[in-house]
Amino acid sequence: MPSRVPSERRRRRPTASGVLLSEDLIVDTALRLIGAHGQEALSVRRLGAALGCDPTALYRWFHDTDDLVLALSDRLIGNAMEGFVPGDDWVASLREIALRVRDGYLAHPRAAALAAHRVTRRRNEIKAVEAGIGLLLSAGFEPERATRMYLAFIDTVLSNAATEAAFHALPRERREADERAWREVYQALDPATHPALTAVRGELPAMAESSFEDAVDLLLEALAARAPGRRSG
């Protein structure tokens, strides 16, 4: 893990406007700016303006904006995993993790695109990885296999959650246009050239719905089938 900003530089100090800066406040403000204006809002200048401080003051907490992105990403993990306690049923526990991650990304859909592909190397991520791999070890997977299966699980979860979050981050008119396409464009296709789509025409509006839980359940069924130990619960 690379060195962090020294603790003596991260003491809580008031800005010229009287705001008491802290790492949590900076991350909160970054999430708010991204939620309102998109990823382009994540700049030292805009953060300084929002916090009422000189932009250079932020370097007491973060080396650069990428360091802030990692902290922001770890916050999303922490929010998602807050209160999580692994149960006896390892499959149900992994499913709960997946749903928590999805909910966390949907709470901050514009920030999700920044977070999904990063390794935060921070406390919340480490705790989450510990929980996930621990569940697979409890299922009887050998260490190498448990690690590979966890990677497959979390990559699937993060990719699908980020895709759904990206859709929710679109302007409403674009989301509605995409949803209408399944009811309008796909319903009008020529049966002669699109026989398969014609055969399922009545089901196509469901393509506008989330496939997240179906994808997670398919993966968990495959994991359960491969588990050396018996599934608890």
C-alpha positions in Angstrom: 0.0 0.0 0.0 1.5 3.3 -1.0 2.2 5.9 1.7 -0.7 8.1 2.7 -0.6 11.8 3.5 1.2 12.0 6.8 -1.2 12.2 9.8 0.2 15.5 11.0 -0.9 17.1 7.7 -4.4 15.7 8.1 -5.3 17.5 11.3 -8.7 19.1 11.1 -8.3 22.8 10.3 -10.9 25.5 9.7 -10.9 27.2 6.3 -11.1 30.9 5.8 -14.9 30.6 5.8 -14.9 28.7 9.1 -15.5 25.2 7.7 -13.6 22.5 9.5 -11.9 20.4 6.8 -11.6 16.7 7.2 -11.2 13.7 4.9 -14.8 12.7 5.3 -16.1 16.2 4.5 -14.0 16.3 1.4 -15.2 12.9 0.2 -18.8 14.0 1.0 -18.4 17.1 -1.0 -16.8 15.2 -3.9 -19.7 12.8 -4.0 -22.2 15.7 -4.0 -20.4 17.5 -6.8 -20.2 14.4 -9.0 -23.8 13.6 -8.3 -24.9 17.1 -9.4 -22.5 17.8 -12.3 -20.8 14.5 -13.3 -17.2 13.3 -13.2 -15.9 16.6 -14.7 -16.8 18.3 -11.4 -14.0 16.4 -9.6 -11.3 19.0 -9.7 -9.3 20.6 -6.9 -10.5 24.0 -8.0 -14.2 23.1 -7.8 -13.8 21.2 -4.6 -12.0 24.2 -3.1 -14.8 26.5 -4.2 -17.5 24.2 -2.8 -15.6 23.9 0.5 -14.8 27.6 0.8 -11.0 26.9 1.0 -7.9 27.4 -1.0 -7.6 24.4 -3.4 -4.1 23.7 -2.2 -5.5 22.9 1.3 -6.9 19.7 -0.1 -3.4 18.3 -0.5 -3.1 18.0 3.2 -5.5 15.1 2.9 -4.9 13.7 -0.6 -1.9 13.5 -2.8 -3.9 14.3 -5.9 -7.4 13.8 -7.4 -6.7 10.1 -8.0 -6.0 9.6 -4.3 -9.4 11.2 -3.7 -11.0 8.9 -6.2 -9.7 5.9 -4.3 -11.0 7.3 -1.0 -14.4 8.0 -2.7 -14.5 4.5 -4.1 -13.7 3.1 -0.6 -16.5 5.2 0.8 -19.0 3.6 -1.6 -17.9 0.1 -0.4 -18.1 1.1 3.2 -21.6 2.5 2.7 -22.7 -0.7 1.0 -21.2 -3.1 3.5 -22.2 -1.2 6.7 -23.8 -3.6 9.1 -23.1 -6.7 7.0 -22.6 -9.8 9.0 -21.9 -13.1 7.1 -24.5 -15.8 7.9 -24.3 -19.6 7.9 -25.5 -19.8 4.3 -22.5 -18.7 2.3 -24.6 -18.4 -1.0 -27.2 -16.2 0.7 -24.4 -14.1 2.2 -22.7 -13.6 -1.2 -26.1 -12.6 -2.6 -26.6 -10.0 0.1 -23.1 -8.6 -0.7 -24.1 -8.3 -4.4 -27.4 -6.5 -3.6 -25.6 -4.2 -1.2 -23.1 -3.2 -3.9 -25.8 -2.6 -6.4 -27.8 -0.5 -4.0 -24.6 1.5 -3.1 -23.9 2.2 -6.7 -27.5 3.3 -7.5 -27.3 5.7 -4.6 -24.4 7.4 -6.3 -24.7 6.4 -10.0 -22.4 9.0 -11.4 -19.6 8.1 -9.0 -20.0 4.4 -9.7 -18.3 4.7 -13.0 -15.2 6.0 -11.2 -15.2 3.3 -8.6 -16.1 0.0 -10.2 -12.7 -0.7 -11.7 -10.5 0.6 -9.0 -8.6 -1.2 -6.2 -8.9 1.2 -3.3 -6.4 -0.6 -1.0 -8.2 0.9 1.9 -10.0 -0.3 5.0 -13.5 -0.9 3.6 -12.4 -2.7 0.5 -10.0 -4.9 2.5 -12.8 -5.8 4.9 -15.2 -6.6 2.0 -12.6 -8.8 0.3 -11.9 -10.6 3.6 -15.6 -11.3 4.0 -16.1 -12.5 0.4 -13.1 -14.8 0.3 -13.9 -16.1 3.8 -17.3 -17.2 2.6 -15.8 -19.1 -0.3 -13.3 -20.8 2.0 -16.1 -21.8 4.3 -17.8 -23.4 1.3 -14.8 -25.7 1.0 -12.9 -24.1 -1.9 -9.1 -24.4 -1.7 -7.3 -21.0 -1.4 -6.4 -20.7 -5.0 -9.9 -21.6 -6.2 -11.6 -19.4 -3.6 -9.5 -16.4 -4.8 -10.4 -17.1 -8.4 -14.1 -17.7 -7.7 -14.2 -14.5 -5.6 -12.7 -12.5 -8.5 -15.3 -14.0 -10.9 -18.1 -13.1 -8.4 -17.0 -9.6 -7.6 -16.2 -8.7 -11.3 -19.6 -9.8 -12.3 -21.3 -7.9 -9.5 -19.3 -4.7 -10.1 -19.7 -4.8 -13.9 -23.5 -5.3 -13.7 -24.0 -2.8 -10.9 -21.9 -0.2 -12.8 -23.9 -0.8 -16.0 -27.2 -0.3 -14.2 -25.8 2.7 -12.4 -24.6 4.2 -15.7 -28.1 3.9 -17.1 -29.6 5.6 -14.0 -27.0 8.4 -14.5 -28.4 9.2 -17.9 -30.8 12.2 -18.3 -34.4 11.1 -17.8 -35.3 11.6 -21.5 -32.5 9.3 -22.7 -33.5 6.6 -20.2 -37.1 6.8 -21.3 -36.1 6.7 -25.0 -34.1 3.6 -24.4 -37.0 1.9 -22.5 -39.4 2.9 -25.3 -37.3 1.2 -27.9 -38.2 -2.2 -26.6 -41.9 -1.4 -26.8 -41.8 0.4 -30.1 -38.8 -0.2 -32.4 -38.4 -3.9 -31.5 -42.2 -4.5 -31.8 -42.2 -3.2 -35.4 -39.5 -5.6 -36.8 -40.3 -7.7 -39.8 -41.0 -11.3 -38.9 -39.4 -12.5 -42.1 -36.0 -11.0 -41.2 -36.2 -11.2 -37.4 -38.0 -14.5 -36.6 -36.4 -14.9 -33.2 -37.3 -11.4 -32.0 -40.8 -11.9 -33.4 -41.2 -15.1 -31.5 -40.5 -13.3 -28.2 -42.1 -10.0 -29.1 -44.4 -10.0 -26.2 -41.5 -10.5 -23.7 -39.2 -7.8 -25.1 -40.5 -4.9 -23.0 -39.0 -6.8 -20.0 -35.6 -6.0 -21.6 -35.9 -2.6 -20.1 -35.8 -4.1 -16.6 -32.8 -4.8 -14.5 -31.1 -8.2 -15.1 -28.8 -7.8 -12.1 -30.4 -10.3 -9.8 -30.8 -12.9 -12.5 -27.1 -12.6 -13.4 -26.0 -12.9 -9.7 -28.3 -15.9 -9.2 -26.9 -17.7 -12.2 -23.4 -17.1 -11.0 -24.2 -18.2 -7.4 -25.9 -21.4 -8.7 -22.7 -22.2 -10.7 -20.5 -21.5 -7.6 -22.8 -23.7 -5.4 -22.6 -26.5 -7.9 -18.8 -26.4 -7.8 -18.4 -26.0 -4.1 -16.5 -29.0 -2.5 -18.4 -28.6 0.8 -22.1 -28.7 1.5 -24.0 -25.5 1.4 -25.1 -24.5 4.9 -28.6 -23.3 5.8 
